[in-house]
């Protein structure tokens, strides 16, 4: 599928999978509105994409723990376009440590605010633009940590809590937004290999059954889901963990 004429918003696209997704969707023709907590990081990815010949890319600062910053991001995008076709909730702070006492109160608050509150407020603020699209999709990168009973990650309890909140939010959102034609798609990956999409490793990283999940495959899952006819509502992708 090509993403020509698709207008895509991606949070936390200054590095890791958010950067990967921004580069790959731009390569497929999308106009990309990307954010990062620091504007410098967002602008670096914007410039990487422009160097590949894609000029329809815009960089914004957005701190997902700050409601005003989220509102400013949505307002900034609205100054460029009257619609958004795809919103990707990629941002969520990672917090490591299986010991509850290992994190400060500030770390816990920041983790929950970025992953849980930040996701809800991002959707809330971008929903008017999504409803202006004739093909609106919301994709959320949850995590296997948001799956009931999952215990194989070294993530902190607060990260599990944030991802469980995302899972509950997207589940009810899928039901409530369907009458308005908005598809809500959640991905629940375990730890995965995120090769640089601008390196040779992107195409050479093994993708056999014995290997860990790759970012390459996750991008293809998103493209596949968005490419489906509008009567096809794929709610979630769950992945086996190696």
ABEGO torsion letter per residue (X at the ends): XBABGBBBBBBGAABEAAAAAAAAAAAAGBBBBBBBABAAAAAAAAAAAAAAGBABBBBBBBBAABAAAAAAAAAAAAAABABBABBBBABBBBBBEABAAABBAAAAAAAAAAAAAAAAAAAAAAAAAAAABABBBBBBBBEAAABBGBAABABBAAAAAAAAAAAAAAAAAAAAAAAAGBBBBBBBBBBBBBBBAABAAAAABBABAABBBBAAAAAAAAAAAAABBAABBBABBBBBBX
